[in-house]
Amino acid sequence: MESPATTKNSFQDGDSVLIVDRKARQYLINLVCGDTFHSHLGRLSHDQLINHTVGGWYRTDKGHTVLAVRPTLGDFVRKMPRGPQIIYPKDLGNITNFADIFPGATVIEGGLGSGSLTSAMLRAVGSEGLVITYEIDETLVPRAIKNIEKFHPLHSNHTVFIGDIYAGIHEHEVDRVVLDVPEPWRAVETIGDALVMGGIVLSFVPTIIQVQQFVLALERDTRFQMIESIETMLRSWHVTQRSVRPDHRMIAHSGFLTTAVRCEPRFRATPPDRTDEDGGGGDGQIESEPDGDEGESS
């Protein structure tokens, strides 16, 4: 019987493998005893990789050398079979970070899509956590589950409900709610009812108009504070001995992330005018009632 270290350092039958050629072109395959990988570089038998080194160099029947490594979640997301638009690696990392998804958390997900975000959140919550997905389109589920199983073969801590998250969330006292739906503002009331105090909601949407509608709905609800919206850009660099420069292409806009924290309601006379924060013509005093200790001396 192979030791865990040996298994970790060598490919096994059924493993996913990323093949990288000399021009950095990548191919994702699943190892099956007796099968063969075909490309313009020639044929490479899966048996050449099974029980052999992860990160090793392998030669095709045409004499070309390729690198074989384990794919990251990001590698798989870029190449996974998909139906709806996927959430790309740069956003997956930011979602799990800014939503503060932690081991053992219970997370409600709105929208299953192709399963990329679900896979990232299952990794973040670990075996003690739960991810509960609400998906309105039942036809998306089989493909998404197949994608999820590539990284989480045993995903008993993931449940899919076929239903409309806008209509309500069955669970209560959940730690996080993550929305990948077109009209997240329609779910604000039910999110507020489901989240534990101090829990975080995060929405991912492609347009700034969607962001605005979601933020205004959060503010009207009065149970959400620390509302923030961000956009991230990703630019890689070309580094050689003779030159260091940004790559000609970059991953620019893909979507906006908006987060908010579930708190005790704090009633406002009017919604905050965010232009005031930049000196746009207001005194910034928007609360209808002062703090209880204002004006007191010690």
C-alpha positions as CSV (number, residue, x, y, z in Angstrom):
1,M,0.0,0.0,0.0
2,E,1.3,3.4,-1.0
3,S,2.0,5.9,1.8
4,P,0.1,9.2,1.8
5,A,3.3,11.1,0.8
6,T,3.8,8.8,-2.2
7,T,0.2,9.2,-3.3
8,K,0.4,13.0,-2.9
9,N,3.6,13.2,-5.0
10,S,2.4,10.9,-7.9
11,F,-0.6,10.8,-10.2
12,Q,-3.2,8.2,-9.7
13,D,-5.9,6.7,-11.9
14,G,-8.8,9.1,-12.0
15,D,-6.8,12.2,-11.2
16,S,-7.1,15.5,-13.0
17,V,-3.9,16.6,-14.7
18,L,-2.9,19.9,-16.4
19,I,-0.6,19.3,-19.4
20,V,1.5,22.3,-20.3
21,D,3.4,22.4,-23.6
22,R,6.5,24.4,-24.5
23,K,4.4,27.4,-25.6
24,A,2.5,27.4,-22.2
25,R,-0.6,26.0,-23.9
26,Q,-2.6,24.1,-21.3
27,Y,-4.8,20.9,-21.6
28,L,-6.9,19.5,-18.8
29,I,-7.3,15.7,-18.8
30,N,-8.6,13.0,-16.4
31,L,-6.3,10.0,-16.1
32,V,-7.8,6.6,-17.1
33,C,-5.7,3.5,-17.3
34,G,-5.1,2.6,-20.9
35,D,-6.3,5.9,-22.4
36,T,-4.2,8.3,-24.5
37,F,-3.9,12.1,-24.6
38,H,-3.8,13.4,-28.2
39,S,-2.6,16.8,-29.4
40,H,-0.6,18.3,-32.3
41,L,2.5,17.4,-30.2
42,G,1.7,13.7,-30.5
43,R,0.3,11.1,-28.2
44,L,0.9,10.7,-24.5
45,S,-0.3,7.5,-22.8
46,H,-2.0,8.1,-19.5
47,D,-0.1,5.1,-18.2
48,Q,3.1,7.2,-18.5
49,L,1.7,9.5,-15.8
50,I,-0.1,7.1,-13.5
51,N,2.1,6.3,-10.5
52,H,4.7,8.8,-11.7
53,T,5.8,12.2,-10.5
54,V,3.6,15.2,-10.2
55,G,5.5,18.1,-11.7
56,G,7.4,15.8,-14.0
57,W,8.4,16.2,-17.7
58,Y,7.0,13.6,-20.1
59,R,7.7,12.9,-23.8
60,T,5.1,12.3,-26.5
61,D,5.5,9.8,-29.3
62,K,6.7,12.7,-31.5
63,G,9.5,13.5,-29.1
64,H,7.9,16.7,-27.7
65,T,8.3,17.3,-23.9
66,V,5.4,18.5,-21.8
67,L,5.0,19.3,-18.1
68,A,2.3,17.5,-16.0
69,V,1.0,19.1,-12.8
70,R,-2.1,19.0,-10.7
71,P,-4.6,21.7,-11.7
72,T,-5.5,24.4,-9.3
73,L,-9.2,25.3,-8.7
74,G,-8.5,28.4,-10.9
75,D,-7.1,26.2,-13.7
76,F,-10.2,24.0,-13.6
77,V,-12.6,26.9,-13.5
78,R,-11.1,28.4,-16.7
79,K,-11.5,25.1,-18.5
80,M,-14.6,23.6,-16.9
81,P,-17.7,22.7,-18.9
82,R,-20.1,25.5,-18.5
83,G,-23.6,26.6,-19.1
84,P,-24.0,30.1,-17.5
85,Q,-21.1,32.5,-17.4
86,I,-18.6,31.4,-14.7
87,I,-17.1,33.5,-12.0
88,Y,-13.3,33.7,-12.7
89,P,-10.5,33.0,-10.3
90,K,-9.7,36.6,-9.5
91,D,-13.2,37.1,-8.2
92,L,-13.5,33.7,-6.5
93,G,-10.6,34.6,-4.2
94,N,-12.0,38.0,-3.5
95,I,-15.5,36.6,-2.7
96,T,-14.2,34.1,-0.2
97,N,-11.9,36.8,1.3
98,F,-14.3,39.8,1.5
99,A,-17.3,37.6,2.6
100,D,-14.9,36.2,5.2
101,I,-16.0,32.7,4.6
102,F,-14.3,30.6,7.3
103,P,-14.0,26.9,8.2
104,G,-17.2,25.6,9.7
105,A,-19.4,28.4,8.4
106,T,-22.9,27.9,7.1
107,V,-23.2,29.7,3.8
108,I,-26.3,30.3,1.7
109,E,-25.6,30.7,-2.0
110,G,-28.0,32.3,-4.5
111,G,-27.4,30.9,-8.0
112,L,-25.5,27.7,-8.8
113,G,-24.3,28.6,-12.2
114,S,-21.6,26.2,-13.4
115,G,-20.4,25.4,-9.9
116,S,-17.2,27.4,-9.8
117,L,-18.2,29.6,-6.8
118,T,-19.7,26.7,-5.0
119,S,-16.4,24.8,-5.3
120,A,-14.5,27.7,-3.9
121,M,-16.9,28.1,-1.0
122,L,-16.9,24.4,-0.2
123,R,-13.1,24.6,0.1
124,A,-13.3,27.6,2.3
125,V,-15.9,26.2,4.8
126,G,-14.1,22.8,5.0
127,S,-15.7,19.5,6.1
128,E,-17.4,21.0,9.1
129,G,-19.1,23.8,7.2
130,L,-22.2,23.8,5.0
131,V,-23.0,25.4,1.6
132,I,-26.7,25.5,0.8
133,T,-27.5,26.6,-2.8
134,Y,-30.8,28.0,-4.1
135,E,-31.1,27.6,-7.9
136,I,-34.3,28.4,-9.9
137,D,-33.2,26.5,-13.1
138,E,-33.2,22.8,-12.4
139,T,-31.6,22.1,-15.8
140,L,-28.3,23.7,-14.6
141,V,-27.8,21.3,-11.7
142,P,-26.4,18.1,-13.3
143,R,-23.5,19.8,-15.1
144,A,-22.7,22.0,-12.1
145,I,-22.6,19.0,-9.8
146,K,-20.2,17.2,-12.1
147,N,-17.9,20.2,-12.1
148,I,-18.1,20.4,-8.3
149,E,-17.3,16.7,-7.9
150,K,-14.0,17.2,-9.8
151,F,-12.6,19.0,-6.7
152,H,-15.0,17.7,-4.1
153,P,-15.9,14.1,-4.8
154,L,-17.5,13.8,-1.4
155,H,-19.7,16.9,-1.1
156,S,-22.2,15.7,1.5
157,N,-22.0,19.2,3.1
158,H,-23.5,20.7,0.0
159,T,-27.3,20.9,-0.6
160,V,-29.1,22.3,-3.6
161,F,-32.7,23.6,-3.3
162,I,-34.6,24.1,-6.5
163,G,-36.3,27.4,-5.6
164,D,-36.3,31.2,-5.9
165,I,-34.1,32.8,-3.3
166,Y,-36.1,36.1,-3.9
167,A,-39.1,34.3,-2.4
168,G,-37.4,33.4,0.9
169,I,-34.7,31.4,2.6
170,H,-35.7,28.5,4.8
171,E,-32.6,28.6,7.1
172,H,-32.0,30.9,10.0
173,E,-28.9,32.1,11.9
174,V,-26.7,31.5,8.8
175,D,-23.2,33.0,8.8
176,R,-22.9,34.2,5.3
177,V,-25.1,34.8,2.2
178,V,-23.4,35.0,-1.2
179,L,-25.5,36.1,-4.2
180,D,-24.8,35.5,-7.9
181,V,-28.2,36.5,-9.2
182,P,-29.3,39.3,-11.5
183,E,-31.6,41.2,-9.0
184,P,-30.0,40.8,-5.6
185,W,-32.1,43.7,-4.2
186,R,-35.2,41.5,-4.4
187,A,-33.6,39.2,-1.8
188,V,-32.6,41.8,0.8
189,E,-35.6,41.3,3.2
190,T,-35.1,37.5,3.3
191,I,-31.4,37.8,3.7
192,G,-31.9,40.1,6.7
193,D,-34.2,37.5,8.3
194,A,-31.8,34.6,7.6
195,L,-28.4,36.1,8.7
196,V,-27.0,35.8,12.2
197,M,-26.3,39.2,13.8
198,G,-22.9,40.2,12.4
199,G,-23.3,37.9,9.4
200,I,-22.2,39.1,6.0
201,V,-24.0,39.3,2.7
202,L,-22.0,39.6,-0.5
203,S,-23.4,40.2,-4.0
204,F,-21.6,39.7,-7.3
205,V,-23.1,41.6,-10.3
206,P,-21.7,42.8,-13.7
207,T,-23.1,46.3,-13.9
208,I,-22.9,49.4,-11.7
209,I,-26.6,50.0,-12.0
210,Q,-27.2,46.6,-10.3
211,V,-24.8,47.7,-7.6
212,Q,-26.7,50.9,-7.0
213,Q,-30.1,49.2,-6.7
214,F,-28.7,46.6,-4.3
215,V,-27.0,49.2,-2.1
216,L,-30.1,51.4,-1.9
217,A,-32.2,48.4,-1.0
218,L,-29.7,47.5,1.8
219,E,-29.9,51.1,3.1
220,R,-33.7,51.2,3.0
221,D,-33.8,47.9,5.0
222,T,-31.9,49.6,7.9
223,R,-30.5,46.2,9.2
224,F,-27.3,46.5,7.2
225,Q,-24.2,48.5,7.9
226,M,-20.6,48.8,6.6
227,I,-21.8,48.6,3.0
228,E,-18.9,48.6,0.5
229,S,-18.6,48.0,-3.2
230,I,-15.4,47.2,-5.0
231,E,-14.1,46.2,-8.4
232,T,-10.7,44.4,-8.9
233,M,-8.4,44.4,-11.9
234,L,-5.7,41.8,-12.5
235,R,-2.5,42.5,-14.5
236,S,0.3,40.1,-15.0
237,W,3.9,41.0,-15.7
238,H,6.4,39.7,-18.3
239,V,9.8,39.2,-16.5
240,T,13.0,38.2,-18.2
241,Q,16.7,39.0,-17.7
242,R,16.5,41.8,-20.4
243,S,13.1,43.3,-19.7
244,V,10.4,43.7,-17.1
245,R,7.1,45.1,-18.3
246,P,3.4,44.6,-17.8
247,D,1.8,42.0,-20.1
248,H,-0.1,43.5,-23.1
249,R,-3.3,41.9,-21.9
250,M,-5.0,42.2,-18.5
251,I,-8.1,40.8,-16.8
252,A,-10.0,44.0,-16.3
253,H,-13.7,44.3,-15.4
254,S,-15.5,41.1,-14.7
255,G,-17.9,42.2,-12.0
256,F,-18.6,44.2,-8.8
257,L,-18.6,42.9,-5.3
258,T,-20.8,44.5,-2.7
259,T,-20.7,43.5,1.0
260,A,-22.7,44.5,4.0
261,V,-22.9,43.4,7.7
262,R,-26.2,42.4,9.4
263,C,-26.6,44.7,12.5
264,E,-29.3,46.1,14.7
265,P,-31.6,48.5,12.8
266,R,-30.5,52.1,12.9
267,F,-33.2,54.3,11.5
268,R,-32.2,57.1,9.2
269,A,-34.1,60.3,8.3
270,T,-32.9,60.0,4.7
271,P,-30.6,57.6,2.9
272,P,-27.0,58.6,3.0
273,D,-25.8,60.8,0.1
274,R,-22.4,59.4,-0.7
275,T,-21.4,62.6,-2.5
276,D,-21.2,64.3,0.9
277,E,-18.3,62.1,1.9
278,D,-16.3,63.8,-1.0
279,G,-17.3,67.3,0.0
280,G,-20.2,67.3,-2.5
281,G,-22.4,69.7,-0.6
282,G,-23.8,68.2,2.6
283,D,-22.8,68.1,6.2
284,G,-22.9,64.3,6.3
285,Q,-25.3,64.2,9.4
286,I,-27.9,61.7,8.2
287,E,-29.0,59.8,11.3
288,S,-32.3,60.7,12.7
289,E,-31.3,60.1,16.3
290,P,-27.9,60.7,18.0
291,D,-25.9,58.2,19.9
292,G,-27.0,57.7,23.5
293,D,-23.7,59.0,24.9
294,E,-23.3,62.1,22.7
295,G,-22.7,65.2,24.6
296,E,-22.0,63.4,27.9
297,S,-18.9,64.2,29.9
298,S,-17.0,61.8,32.0
